[in-house]
Amino acid sequence: MSSENHHKIAIIGSGPAGFTAALYTGRANLNPVMFEGMQPGGQLTITTEIENYPGFENGIMGPELMDVMRKQAQRFGAKSIYKEITEVDFSKRPFLLKTYDDVHTADAVIVATGASARLLNLPSENKFMGYGVSACATCDGFFFKDLKVLVVGGGDTAMEEANFLTKFASEVTVIHRRDEFRASKIMTDRVKKNPKIKLLTNKIVKEVLGTEQNGRKSMTGVLLEDTKDHSVTEVQADGLFIAIGHKPNTEIFKNILDMDETGYLKVKPGSTYTNIPGVFAAGDVADKNYRQAVTAAGTGCMAALDAERWLEAQE
């Protein structure tokens, strides 16, 4: 293996966590490499406008923020490799990282592979993502002032998002495929008591409807299918929030790194240390509670400092 494939520190993933880790390790002269994976820039590249990231008074587009972060990290010597890590071996040092076509080694690794919102997998959902369709109420709720929105899901996330959206939307309808909700009783009761929220049960979204004129897309409603009699109805709405959960991108770390039952990586409290010394986790891959750009960036900084101190101690 060529020496150019050996790195002091390798960051798996990008996004605010990976880029912040790269920025800090770059400034510490550790020459980090970032394997940016399948979605360079992470989830924020499919978010249109971000208004809650500190430092941008008038907001900034998701892809633009990620581009600025990447350039800032690269300014301090971080290198981007646009490949996906498909396999890791953390049983010996240096750690082994494989892509589809080559092998790399690293003295320390920061895992920042993020999480992906579970989606409905409809072509029309994909088409209007960011143009009415969203997977994050706290990110996008503000854009639906006095508008009608739908929330798909039946768990605590869906109930939380529905409640949150009533701060902005004139009407919120929760759509669930069954007549029983998975959500806790307290969350369900809160939703039922909210006069702005309606519940539609035994329904699934078949298609997202919308218009496209001169390249401007906007969602106008959805087609719903009844799960019992299979009748189809059209419901008009300005927004659709998918709240059927998130899935951490941790497949390649199964049986290697400790994770909870959903697959989120476990870290030692107050740190980014995983169960393997020299391997750290930052961002949504280890955070099922907050999942914000700013919290991901914060843990990216923590992981960089943890890794830097750990490497020093090894020497």
Buried (B, 14 or more C-beta within 10 A) or exposed (E): EEEEEEBBBBBBBBBBBBBBBBBBBBBBEBBBBBBBBEBBBBBBBBBBBBEEBEEBEEEBBBBBBBBEBBEBBBEBBBEBBEBBBEEBEBEEBBBBBBBEEEEBBBBBBBBBBBBBBBBBEBEBBEBBBBBBBBBBBBBBBBBBEEBBBBBBBBBBBBBBBBBBBBEBBEBBBBBBBEEEBBBEEEBBEBBEEBEBBBBBBBBBBBBBBBEEEEEEBEBBBBBBBBBEEEEEEEBEBBBBBBBBBBBBBBEBBEEBBBBEEEBBBBBEEEBBBBBBEBBBBBBBBBBBEEBBBEBBBBBBBBBBBBBBEBBEEEE
